[in-house]
């Protein structure tokens, strides 16, 4: 796969429609969390109040002030990130979706495996296409990296959940299938993380093979042209 053509200008502005979608999604999330904030304040649930305030800041500030971020993050990745944070911490922990819906945790971990695999694939693609790095990687290596990146981050998250439960008295490792210890929950999380990462690794491997054979990697080329600063241009 040959490197992408150098853009005429280093413009990192996102597509206006994508930017508008990002702001709409964040506005809906902030409205929902503001309503929950009032309910928590009335019930004097100060721990939940603090968590929701933190979530509102984490989700809202980057969307309103994208130029203040310490690192440049494409708006497409920001959308996926805020959706996952909202589903995991607000709906899952604050609104008790983990307790209401037995499949909620598995669905989130499966999607996180897919998203992390995509990030791993994109990271290696960035290195592969950067003119400052004199290396060309085979599709099989890129796929393996994406797979182990997703599985590795998923394993680290399980360590975070265990540490939070042990040190802060939280209940992030939920009882599951009659096992109150949380071990079954952890193992199923790792299994679906692995499955999600495997799916995206296989898809990325097939994509790179077809792109190199037919020279039709249009999606990634458009991404490179839209965010040239990520690629050292």
Helices and strands as residue ranges (DSSP letters): H 16-42, H 46-64, G 66-68, H 75-85, I 86-94, H 97-100, H 104-129, H 139-168, H 183-214, H 218-226, G 228-231
